[in-house]
Amino acid sequence: MDAKAFYGAIAAATMIGVGMNLTPIDPIKALFWSAVLNGVVAAPLMAVTMLMARNRRVMGRFVIRPGLAAVGWIATLAMAGAAVVLFASM
């Protein structure tokens, strides 16, 4: 049953790609803006992941240690800073 959902998602993505090929959308610009969107969305997702990783109710005995949490928060701040710089430079 899982394979049907997987192959359905692949087929849908392929059909969307074929459909986009028939529109006047520049594929390079679309790729650029999808990367920009990915970079902007990454910081909040990383923050939620860090909060979950430190929560014992969520992670049980696999909660991350303080040193690794510090590295994760530094990376999260770096991604947020990159998004801020992106918008400041526009």
Backbone hydrogen bonds, N-H to C=O, Kabsch-Sander energy under -0.5 kcal/mol:
donor,donor_aa,acceptor,acceptor_aa,energy
5,A,1,M,-1.4
6,F,2,D,-2.3
7,Y,3,A,-2.9
8,G,4,K,-2.0
9,A,5,A,-2.1
10,I,6,F,-2.1
11,A,7,Y,-2.4
12,A,8,G,-2.5
13,A,9,A,-2.5
14,T,10,I,-2.2
15,M,11,A,-2.4
16,I,12,A,-2.3
17,G,13,A,-2.3
18,V,14,T,-2.4
19,G,15,M,-2.6
20,M,16,I,-2.5
21,N,17,G,-1.5
22,L,18,V,-0.8
22,L,19,G,-0.9
23,T,20,M,-1.5
30,A,26,D,-2.3
31,L,27,P,-2.2
32,F,28,I,-2.4
33,W,29,K,-2.8
34,S,30,A,-2.0
35,A,31,L,-1.7
36,V,32,F,-2.1
37,L,33,W,-2.5
38,N,34,S,-2.1
39,G,35,A,-2.2
40,V,36,V,-2.1
41,V,37,L,-2.4
42,A,38,N,-1.4
43,A,39,G,-0.7
45,L,41,V,-1.7
46,M,42,A,-2.7
47,A,43,A,-2.3
48,V,44,P,-2.3
49,T,45,L,-2.3
50,M,46,M,-2.5
51,L,47,A,-2.3
52,M,48,V,-2.4
53,A,49,T,-2.5
54,R,50,M,-1.3
55,N,52,M,-1.0
56,R,54,R,-0.6
59,M,55,N,-2.8
60,G,56,R,-2.3
62,F,59,M,-1.8
63,V,60,G,-0.9
64,I,53,A,-1.8
69,A,65,R,-2.4
70,A,66,P,-2.4
71,V,67,G,-1.8
72,G,68,L,-2.3
73,W,69,A,-2.6
74,I,70,A,-2.1
75,A,71,V,-2.2
76,T,72,G,-2.2
77,L,73,W,-2.7
78,A,74,I,-2.2
79,M,75,A,-2.2
80,A,76,T,-2.4
81,G,77,L,-2.7
82,A,78,A,-2.2
83,A,79,M,-2.0
84,V,80,A,-2.2
85,V,81,G,-2.6
86,L,82,A,-2.2
87,F,83,A,-2.2
88,A,84,V,-2.4
89,S,85,V,-1.8
90,M,86,L,-0.5
90,M,87,F,-0.7
